[in-house]
Amino acid sequence: MILISFGYCGWYNLIIPHALEKGLAVEEILILTLSTAVGSVSGRVLVGLLCDNRFSPVTIYLICTFLDIVSLLFDVFLSSLYVIIVSSFIRAGTIGGRAILGTLAARERASPGKKDIVFALGLFCFGIGLLLGTFYSGAIAHISSHYDVTWWLVAGICLEIAIFLTVLVPLLFKKR
């Protein structure tokens, strides 16, 4: 949970400076921020609808992580305005969706006597990741004197793949 929130903060903190570095106009950046806001709300609503006894939260979490990896790759390698808007919409949607999925997965998997501890520990770890992610993304941007976050996104892709594998491997061994 710490690593997930660490990656979220770096992306959210540097999305506007990253768009400015790519040469987008202010009007285009406003459209970009609108698409991320709509994506975040849409992701939460969609995950709520899909988890209504249709799909497992773990399965949806894996799908969201895969979509997140793909959207980050598009953002790193393609610099068209429309690709940036769509990838930001998808990224914000998966971030919003996974914010709900952690609680749903904990509710599904934790024993009744330990649910409050699991929820508190998850939020505590998420808070530590937010604090560290905000600090390090700002510090690295300050030290490097520019906000081109391609390196940050590539690190985020590696982090997302690691998270994807940590969820996928136990799921595969559970089915055997």
mmCIF file of the C-alpha atoms, coordinates in Angstrom:
data_MODEL
# 
_entry.id   MODEL 
# 
loop_
_atom_site.group_PDB 
_atom_site.id 
_atom_site.type_symbol 
_atom_site.label_atom_id 
_atom_site.label_alt_id 
_atom_site.label_comp_id 
_atom_site.label_asym_id 
_atom_site.label_entity_id 
_atom_site.label_seq_id 
_atom_site.pdbx_PDB_ins_code 
_atom_site.Cartn_x 
_atom_site.Cartn_y 
_atom_site.Cartn_z 
_atom_site.occupancy 
_atom_site.B_iso_or_equiv 
_atom_site.pdbx_formal_charge 
_atom_site.auth_seq_id 
_atom_site.auth_comp_id 
_atom_site.auth_asym_id 
_atom_site.auth_atom_id 
_atom_site.pdbx_PDB_model_num 
ATOM 1   C CA . MET A 1 1   ? 0.000   0.000   0.000   1.00 0.00 ? 1   MET A CA 1 
ATOM 2   C CA . ILE A 1 2   ? 2.924   2.311   0.690   1.00 0.00 ? 2   ILE A CA 1 
ATOM 3   C CA . LEU A 1 3   ? 4.332   1.759   -2.805  1.00 0.00 ? 3   LEU A CA 1 
ATOM 4   C CA . ILE A 1 4   ? 0.964   2.315   -4.459  1.00 0.00 ? 4   ILE A CA 1 
ATOM 5   C CA . SER A 1 5   ? 0.356   5.654   -2.762  1.00 0.00 ? 5   SER A CA 1 
ATOM 6   C CA . PHE A 1 6   ? 3.986   6.629   -3.388  1.00 0.00 ? 6   PHE A CA 1 
ATOM 7   C CA . GLY A 1 7   ? 3.421   6.202   -7.128  1.00 0.00 ? 7   GLY A CA 1 
ATOM 8   C CA . TYR A 1 8   ? 0.082   8.020   -7.042  1.00 0.00 ? 8   TYR A CA 1 
ATOM 9   C CA . CYS A 1 9   ? 1.554   11.104  -5.433  1.00 0.00 ? 9   CYS A CA 1 
ATOM 10  C CA . GLY A 1 10  ? 4.384   11.399  -7.901  1.00 0.00 ? 10  GLY A CA 1 
ATOM 11  C CA . TRP A 1 11  ? 1.951   11.303  -10.792 1.00 0.00 ? 11  TRP A CA 1 
ATOM 12  C CA . TYR A 1 12  ? -0.610  13.674  -9.288  1.00 0.00 ? 12  TYR A CA 1 
ATOM 13  C CA . ASN A 1 13  ? 2.027   16.170  -8.158  1.00 0.00 ? 13  ASN A CA 1 
ATOM 14  C CA . LEU A 1 14  ? 3.786   16.376  -11.494 1.00 0.00 ? 14  LEU A CA 1 
ATOM 15  C CA . ILE A 1 15  ? 0.963   16.010  -14.039 1.00 0.00 ? 15  ILE A CA 1 
ATOM 16  C CA . ILE A 1 16  ? 0.559   19.746  -14.673 1.00 0.00 ? 16  ILE A CA 1 
ATOM 17  C CA . PRO A 1 17  ? 4.302   20.562  -14.724 1.00 0.00 ? 17  PRO A CA 1 
ATOM 18  C CA . HIS A 1 18  ? 4.774   17.532  -17.003 1.00 0.00 ? 18  HIS A CA 1 
ATOM 19  C CA . ALA A 1 19  ? 2.135   18.904  -19.389 1.00 0.00 ? 19  ALA A CA 1 
ATOM 20  C CA . LEU A 1 20  ? 3.825   22.326  -19.321 1.00 0.00 ? 20  LEU A CA 1 
ATOM 21  C CA . GLU A 1 21  ? 7.181   20.719  -20.131 1.00 0.00 ? 21  GLU A CA 1 
ATOM 22  C CA . LYS A 1 22  ? 5.578   18.987  -23.130 1.00 0.00 ? 22  LYS A CA 1 
ATOM 23  C CA . GLY A 1 23  ? 4.477   22.406  -24.396 1.00 0.00 ? 23  GLY A CA 1 
ATOM 24  C CA . LEU A 1 24  ? 0.729   22.179  -23.863 1.00 0.00 ? 24  LEU A CA 1 
ATOM 25  C CA . ALA A 1 25  ? -1.233  25.425  -23.722 1.00 0.00 ? 25  ALA A CA 1 
ATOM 26  C CA . VAL A 1 26  ? -3.159  26.455  -20.622 1.00 0.00 ? 26  VAL A CA 1 
ATOM 27  C CA . GLU A 1 27  ? -6.496  25.598  -22.257 1.00 0.00 ? 27  GLU A CA 1 
ATOM 28  C CA . GLU A 1 28  ? -5.214  22.106  -23.084 1.00 0.00 ? 28  GLU A CA 1 
ATOM 29  C CA . ILE A 1 29  ? -3.993  21.641  -19.522 1.00 0.00 ? 29  ILE A CA 1 
ATOM 30  C CA . LEU A 1 30  ? -7.435  22.591  -18.240 1.00 0.00 ? 30  LEU A CA 1 
ATOM 31  C CA . ILE A 1 31  ? -8.935  19.909  -20.467 1.00 0.00 ? 31  ILE A CA 1 
ATOM 32  C CA . LEU A 1 32  ? -6.318  17.480  -19.136 1.00 0.00 ? 32  LEU A CA 1 
ATOM 33  C CA . THR A 1 33  ? -7.201  18.192  -15.516 1.00 0.00 ? 33  THR A CA 1 
ATOM 34  C CA . LEU A 1 34  ? -10.896 17.890  -16.326 1.00 0.00 ? 34  LEU A CA 1 
ATOM 35  C CA . SER A 1 35  ? -10.302 14.499  -17.931 1.00 0.00 ? 35  SER A CA 1 
ATOM 36  C CA . THR A 1 36  ? -8.411  13.287  -14.854 1.00 0.00 ? 36  THR A CA 1 
ATOM 37  C CA . ALA A 1 37  ? -11.220 14.434  -12.558 1.00 0.00 ? 37  ALA A CA 1 
ATOM 38  C CA . VAL A 1 38  ? -13.877 12.754  -14.695 1.00 0.00 ? 38  VAL A CA 1 
ATOM 39  C CA . GLY A 1 39  ? -11.691 9.639   -14.938 1.00 0.00 ? 39  GLY A CA 1 
ATOM 40  C CA . SER A 1 40  ? -11.307 9.427   -11.171 1.00 0.00 ? 40  SER A CA 1 
ATOM 41  C CA . VAL A 1 41  ? -15.045 9.680   -10.544 1.00 0.00 ? 41  VAL A CA 1 
ATOM 42  C CA . SER A 1 42  ? -15.823 7.283   -13.398 1.00 0.00 ? 42  SER A CA 1 
ATOM 43  C CA . GLY A 1 43  ? -13.332 4.734   -12.102 1.00 0.00 ? 43  GLY A CA 1 
ATOM 44  C CA . ARG A 1 44  ? -14.879 4.735   -8.647  1.00 0.00 ? 44  ARG A CA 1 
ATOM 45  C CA . VAL A 1 45  ? -18.414 4.379   -10.021 1.00 0.00 ? 45  VAL A CA 1 
ATOM 46  C CA . LEU A 1 46  ? -17.410 1.631   -12.444 1.00 0.00 ? 46  LEU A CA 1 
ATOM 47  C CA . VAL A 1 47  ? -15.591 -0.361  -9.767  1.00 0.00 ? 47  VAL A CA 1 
ATOM 48  C CA . GLY A 1 48  ? -18.587 -0.014  -7.457  1.00 0.00 ? 48  GLY A CA 1 
ATOM 49  C CA . LEU A 1 49  ? -20.865 -1.362  -10.171 1.00 0.00 ? 49  LEU A CA 1 
ATOM 50  C CA . LEU A 1 50  ? -18.547 -4.231  -11.110 1.00 0.00 ? 50  LEU A CA 1 
ATOM 51  C CA . CYS A 1 51  ? -17.957 -5.348  -7.523  1.00 0.00 ? 51  CYS A CA 1 
ATOM 52  C CA . ASP A 1 52  ? -21.674 -5.697  -6.842  1.00 0.00 ? 52  ASP A CA 1 
ATOM 53  C CA . ASN A 1 53  ? -21.430 -9.516  -6.543  1.00 0.00 ? 53  ASN A CA 1 
ATOM 54  C CA . ARG A 1 54  ? -20.283 -9.845  -10.160 1.00 0.00 ? 54  ARG A CA 1 
ATOM 55  C CA . PHE A 1 55  ? -16.501 -9.852  -9.974  1.00 0.00 ? 55  PHE A CA 1 
ATOM 56  C CA . SER A 1 56  ? -13.932 -10.354 -7.244  1.00 0.00 ? 56  SER A CA 1 
ATOM 57  C CA . PRO A 1 57  ? -12.172 -7.187  -6.057  1.00 0.00 ? 57  PRO A CA 1 
ATOM 58  C CA . VAL A 1 58  ? -8.826  -8.932  -6.616  1.00 0.00 ? 58  VAL A CA 1 
ATOM 59  C CA . THR A 1 59  ? -9.662  -9.634  -10.273 1.00 0.00 ? 59  THR A CA 1 
ATOM 60  C CA . ILE A 1 60  ? -10.761 -6.052  -10.855 1.00 0.00 ? 60  ILE A CA 1 
ATOM 61  C CA . TYR A 1 61  ? -7.612  -4.847  -9.075  1.00 0.00 ? 61  TYR A CA 1 
ATOM 62  C CA . LEU A 1 62  ? -5.486  -6.846  -11.517 1.00 0.00 ? 62  LEU A CA 1 
ATOM 63  C CA . ILE A 1 63  ? -7.390  -5.425  -14.488 1.00 0.00 ? 63  ILE A CA 1 
ATOM 64  C CA . CYS A 1 64  ? -6.995  -1.871  -13.141 1.00 0.00 ? 64  CYS A CA 1 
ATOM 65  C CA . THR A 1 65  ? -3.269  -2.416  -12.609 1.00 0.00 ? 65  THR A CA 1 
ATOM 66  C CA . PHE A 1 66  ? -2.844  -3.735  -16.153 1.00 0.00 ? 66  PHE A CA 1 
ATOM 67  C CA . LEU A 1 67  ? -4.739  -0.742  -17.580 1.00 0.00 ? 67  LEU A CA 1 
ATOM 68  C CA . ASP A 1 68  ? -2.594  1.553   -15.437 1.00 0.00 ? 68  ASP A CA 1 
ATOM 69  C CA . ILE A 1 69  ? 0.609   0.044   -16.858 1.00 0.00 ? 69  ILE A CA 1 
ATOM 70  C CA . VAL A 1 70  ? -0.668  0.448   -20.419 1.00 0.00 ? 70  VAL A CA 1 
ATOM 71  C CA . SER A 1 71  ? -1.713  4.069   -19.844 1.00 0.00 ? 71  SER A CA 1 
ATOM 72  C CA . LEU A 1 72  ? 1.686   4.910   -18.339 1.00 0.00 ? 72  LEU A CA 1 
ATOM 73  C CA . LEU A 1 73  ? 3.438   3.357   -21.329 1.00 0.00 ? 73  LEU A CA 1 
ATOM 74  C CA . PHE A 1 74  ? 1.329   5.454   -23.697 1.00 0.00 ? 74  PHE A CA 1 
ATOM 75  C CA . ASP A 1 75  ? 2.133   8.580   -21.702 1.00 0.00 ? 75  ASP A CA 1 
ATOM 76  C CA . VAL A 1 76  ? 5.865   7.863   -21.800 1.00 0.00 ? 76  VAL A CA 1 
ATOM 77  C CA . PHE A 1 77  ? 6.234   6.966   -25.468 1.00 0.00 ? 77  PHE A CA 1 
ATOM 78  C CA . LEU A 1 78  ? 3.558   9.088   -27.184 1.00 0.00 ? 78  LEU A CA 1 
ATOM 79  C CA . SER A 1 79  ? 3.286   12.852  -26.803 1.00 0.00 ? 79  SER A CA 1 
ATOM 80  C CA . SER A 1 80  ? 0.085   13.705  -28.679 1.00 0.00 ? 80  SER A CA 1 
ATOM 81  C CA . LEU A 1 81  ? -2.430  15.821  -26.775 1.00 0.00 ? 81  LEU A CA 1 
ATOM 82  C CA . TYR A 1 82  ? -5.222  13.310  -27.297 1.00 0.00 ? 82  TYR A CA 1 
ATOM 83  C CA . VAL A 1 83  ? -3.090  10.393  -26.120 1.00 0.00 ? 83  VAL A CA 1 
ATOM 84  C CA . ILE A 1 84  ? -2.107  12.343  -23.013 1.00 0.00 ? 84  ILE A CA 1 
ATOM 85  C CA . ILE A 1 85  ? -5.754  13.149  -22.251 1.00 0.00 ? 85  ILE A CA 1 
ATOM 86  C CA . VAL A 1 86  ? -6.925  9.558   -22.741 1.00 0.00 ? 86  VAL A CA 1 
ATOM 87  C CA . SER A 1 87  ? -4.016  8.064   -20.796 1.00 0.00 ? 87  SER A CA 1 
ATOM 88  C CA . SER A 1 88  ? -4.594  10.538  -17.947 1.00 0.00 ? 88  SER A CA 1 
ATOM 89  C CA . PHE A 1 89  ? -8.302  9.662   -17.919 1.00 0.00 ? 89  PHE A CA 1 
ATOM 90  C CA . ILE A 1 90  ? -7.469  5.947   -17.712 1.00 0.00 ? 90  ILE A CA 1 
ATOM 91  C CA . ARG A 1 91  ? -4.754  6.482   -15.101 1.00 0.00 ? 91  ARG A CA 1 
ATOM 92  C CA . ALA A 1 92  ? -7.006  8.603   -12.893 1.00 0.00 ? 92  ALA A CA 1 
ATOM 93  C CA . GLY A 1 93  ? -9.815  6.062   -13.313 1.00 0.00 ? 93  GLY A CA 1 
ATOM 94  C CA . THR A 1 94  ? -7.610  3.196   -12.221 1.00 0.00 ? 94  THR A CA 1 
ATOM 95  C CA . ILE A 1 95  ? -6.281  5.208   -9.287  1.00 0.00 ? 95  ILE A CA 1 
ATOM 96  C CA . GLY A 1 96  ? -9.818  6.056   -8.185  1.00 0.00 ? 96  GLY A CA 1 
ATOM 97  C CA . GLY A 1 97  ? -10.977 2.495   -8.682  1.00 0.00 ? 97  GLY A CA 1 
ATOM 98  C CA . ARG A 1 98  ? -8.091  0.980   -6.772  1.00 0.00 ? 98  ARG A CA 1 
ATOM 99  C CA . ALA A 1 99  ? -8.702  3.390   -3.910  1.00 0.00 ? 99  ALA A CA 1 
ATOM 100 C CA . ILE A 1 100 ? -12.012 1.589   -3.361  1.00 0.00 ? 100 ILE A CA 1 
ATOM 101 C CA . LEU A 1 101 ? -10.703 -1.889  -4.146  1.00 0.00 ? 101 LEU A CA 1 
ATOM 102 C CA . GLY A 1 102 ? -8.296  -1.971  -1.219  1.00 0.00 ? 102 GLY A CA 1 
ATOM 103 C CA . THR A 1 103 ? -11.205 -1.569  1.189   1.00 0.00 ? 103 THR A CA 1 
ATOM 104 C CA . LEU A 1 104 ? -13.349 -4.094  -0.665  1.00 0.00 ? 104 LEU A CA 1 
ATOM 105 C CA . ALA A 1 105 ? -10.577 -6.688  -0.784  1.00 0.00 ? 105 ALA A CA 1 
ATOM 106 C CA . ALA A 1 106 ? -9.864  -6.203  2.916   1.00 0.00 ? 106 ALA A CA 1 
ATOM 107 C CA . ARG A 1 107 ? -13.559 -6.584  3.707   1.00 0.00 ? 107 ARG A CA 1 
ATOM 108 C CA . GLU A 1 108 ? -13.697 -9.784  1.684   1.00 0.00 ? 108 GLU A CA 1 
ATOM 109 C CA . ARG A 1 109 ? -10.501 -11.398 2.995   1.00 0.00 ? 109 ARG A CA 1 
ATOM 110 C CA . ALA A 1 110 ? -10.049 -10.210 6.590   1.00 0.00 ? 110 ALA A CA 1 
ATOM 111 C CA . SER A 1 111 ? -11.544 -12.170 9.454   1.00 0.00 ? 111 SER A CA 1 
ATOM 112 C CA . PRO A 1 112 ? -14.450 -10.435 11.234  1.00 0.00 ? 112 PRO A CA 1 
ATOM 113 C CA . GLY A 1 113 ? -12.427 -9.741  14.380  1.00 0.00 ? 113 GLY A CA 1 
ATOM 114 C CA . LYS A 1 114 ? -9.494  -8.209  12.539  1.00 0.00 ? 114 LYS A CA 1 
ATOM 115 C CA . LYS A 1 115 ? -11.233 -5.984  9.957   1.00 0.00 ? 115 LYS A CA 1 
ATOM 116 C CA . ASP A 1 116 ? -10.751 -2.783  11.940  1.00 0.00 ? 116 ASP A CA 1 
ATOM 117 C CA . ILE A 1 117 ? -7.031  -3.472  12.303  1.00 0.00 ? 117 ILE A CA 1 
ATOM 118 C CA . VAL A 1 118 ? -6.682  -4.238  8.586   1.00 0.00 ? 118 VAL A CA 1 
ATOM 119 C CA . PHE A 1 119 ? -8.515  -1.031  7.612   1.00 0.00 ? 119 PHE A CA 1 
ATOM 120 C CA . ALA A 1 120 ? -6.465  1.102   10.014  1.00 0.00 ? 120 ALA A CA 1 
ATOM 121 C CA . LEU A 1 121 ? -3.168  -0.434  8.915   1.00 0.00 ? 121 LEU A CA 1 
ATOM 122 C CA . GLY A 1 122 ? -4.075  0.035   5.230   1.00 0.00 ? 122 GLY A CA 1 
ATOM 123 C CA . LEU A 1 123 ? -4.882  3.713   5.737   1.00 0.00 ? 123 LEU A CA 1 
ATOM 124 C CA . PHE A 1 124 ? -1.747  4.216   7.830   1.00 0.00 ? 124 PHE A CA 1 
ATOM 125 C CA . CYS A 1 125 ? 0.452   2.702   5.117   1.00 0.00 ? 125 CYS A CA 1 
ATOM 126 C CA . PHE A 1 126 ? -1.341  4.706   2.442   1.00 0.00 ? 126 PHE A CA 1 
ATOM 127 C CA . GLY A 1 127 ? -0.686  7.902   4.416   1.00 0.00 ? 127 GLY A CA 1 
ATOM 128 C CA . ILE A 1 128 ? 3.016   7.137   4.758   1.00 0.00 ? 128 ILE A CA 1 
ATOM 129 C CA . GLY A 1 129 ? 3.222   6.547   1.007   1.00 0.00 ? 129 GLY A CA 1 
ATOM 130 C CA . LEU A 1 130 ? 1.426   9.833   0.318   1.00 0.00 ? 130 LEU A CA 1 
ATOM 131 C CA . LEU A 1 131 ? 3.837   11.718  2.535   1.00 0.00 ? 131 LEU A CA 1 
ATOM 132 C CA . LEU A 1 132 ? 6.934   10.105  1.040   1.00 0.00 ? 132 LEU A CA 1 
ATOM 133 C CA . GLY A 1 133 ? 5.672   10.257  -2.560  1.00 0.00 ? 133 GLY A CA 1 
ATOM 134 C CA . THR A 1 134 ? 4.890   13.944  -2.301  1.00 0.00 ? 134 THR A CA 1 
ATOM 135 C CA . PHE A 1 135 ? 8.239   14.714  -0.733  1.00 0.00 ? 135 PHE A CA 1 
ATOM 136 C CA . TYR A 1 136 ? 10.376  12.688  -3.132  1.00 0.00 ? 136 TYR A CA 1 
ATOM 137 C CA . SER A 1 137 ? 8.591   13.729  -6.323  1.00 0.00 ? 137 SER A CA 1 
ATOM 138 C CA . GLY A 1 138 ? 9.002   17.388  -5.378  1.00 0.00 ? 138 GLY A CA 1 
ATOM 139 C CA . ALA A 1 139 ? 12.594  16.932  -4.218  1.00 0.00 ? 139 ALA A CA 1 
ATOM 140 C CA . ILE A 1 140 ? 13.670  15.111  -7.374  1.00 0.00 ? 140 ILE A CA 1 
ATOM 141 C CA . ALA A 1 141 ? 11.977  17.702  -9.584  1.00 0.00 ? 141 ALA A CA 1 
ATOM 142 C CA . HIS A 1 142 ? 13.665  20.463  -7.587  1.00 0.00 ? 142 HIS A CA 1 
ATOM 143 C CA . ILE A 1 143 ? 17.103  18.834  -7.794  1.00 0.00 ? 143 ILE A CA 1 
ATOM 144 C CA . SER A 1 144 ? 16.841  18.090  -11.518 1.00 0.00 ? 144 SER A CA 1 
ATOM 145 C CA . SER A 1 145 ? 15.460  21.612  -12.215 1.00 0.00 ? 145 SER A CA 1 
ATOM 146 C CA . HIS A 1 146 ? 12.829  20.363  -14.630 1.00 0.00 ? 146 HIS A CA 1 
ATOM 147 C CA . TYR A 1 147 ? 9.546   18.520  -14.508 1.00 0.00 ? 147 TYR A CA 1 
ATOM 148 C CA . ASP A 1 148 ? 10.035  16.100  -17.355 1.00 0.00 ? 148 ASP A CA 1 
ATOM 149 C CA . VAL A 1 149 ? 8.764   13.070  -15.536 1.00 0.00 ? 149 VAL A CA 1 
ATOM 150 C CA . THR A 1 150 ? 9.457   10.428  -18.145 1.00 0.00 ? 150 THR A CA 1 
ATOM 151 C CA . TRP A 1 151 ? 11.896  8.798   -15.744 1.00 0.00 ? 151 TRP A CA 1 
ATOM 152 C CA . TRP A 1 152 ? 9.280   8.984   -13.008 1.00 0.00 ? 152 TRP A CA 1 
ATOM 153 C CA . LEU A 1 153 ? 6.711   7.304   -15.228 1.00 0.00 ? 153 LEU A CA 1 
ATOM 154 C CA . VAL A 1 154 ? 9.144   4.554   -16.207 1.00 0.00 ? 154 VAL A CA 1 
ATOM 155 C CA . ALA A 1 155 ? 9.822   3.961   -12.515 1.00 0.00 ? 155 ALA A CA 1 
ATOM 156 C CA . GLY A 1 156 ? 6.065   3.950   -11.977 1.00 0.00 ? 156 GLY A CA 1 
ATOM 157 C CA . ILE A 1 157 ? 5.674   1.304   -14.677 1.00 0.00 ? 157 ILE A CA 1 
ATOM 158 C CA . CYS A 1 158 ? 8.241   -0.907  -12.956 1.00 0.00 ? 158 CYS A CA 1 
ATOM 159 C CA . LEU A 1 159 ? 6.490   -0.332  -9.645  1.00 0.00 ? 159 LEU A CA 1 
ATOM 160 C CA . GLU A 1 160 ? 3.103   -1.174  -11.161 1.00 0.00 ? 160 GLU A CA 1 
ATOM 161 C CA . ILE A 1 161 ? 4.471   -4.391  -12.661 1.00 0.00 ? 161 ILE A CA 1 
ATOM 162 C CA . ALA A 1 162 ? 5.863   -5.377  -9.262  1.00 0.00 ? 162 ALA A CA 1 
ATOM 163 C CA . ILE A 1 163 ? 2.488   -4.704  -7.644  1.00 0.00 ? 163 ILE A CA 1 
ATOM 164 C CA . PHE A 1 164 ? 0.742   -6.617  -10.428 1.00 0.00 ? 164 PHE A CA 1 
ATOM 165 C CA . LEU A 1 165 ? 2.941   -9.644  -9.842  1.00 0.00 ? 165 LEU A CA 1 
ATOM 166 C CA . THR A 1 166 ? 2.532   -9.567  -6.065  1.00 0.00 ? 166 THR A CA 1 
ATOM 167 C CA . VAL A 1 167 ? -1.225  -9.811  -6.524  1.00 0.00 ? 167 VAL A CA 1 
ATOM 168 C CA . LEU A 1 168 ? -1.184  -12.235 -9.464  1.00 0.00 ? 168 LEU A CA 1 
ATOM 169 C CA . VAL A 1 169 ? 1.190   -14.890 -8.088  1.00 0.00 ? 169 VAL A CA 1 
ATOM 170 C CA . PRO A 1 170 ? -0.843  -15.707 -4.938  1.00 0.00 ? 170 PRO A CA 1 
ATOM 171 C CA . LEU A 1 171 ? -4.019  -15.726 -7.034  1.00 0.00 ? 171 LEU A CA 1 
ATOM 172 C CA . LEU A 1 172 ? -2.542  -18.292 -9.414  1.00 0.00 ? 172 LEU A CA 1 
ATOM 173 C CA . PHE A 1 173 ? -1.296  -20.544 -6.615  1.00 0.00 ? 173 PHE A CA 1 
ATOM 174 C CA . LYS A 1 174 ? -4.660  -20.323 -4.860  1.00 0.00 ? 174 LYS A CA 1 
ATOM 175 C CA . LYS A 1 175 ? -6.462  -21.750 -7.902  1.00 0.00 ? 175 LYS A CA 1 
ATOM 176 C CA . ARG A 1 176 ? -4.196  -24.815 -8.078  1.00 0.00 ? 176 ARG A CA 1 
# 
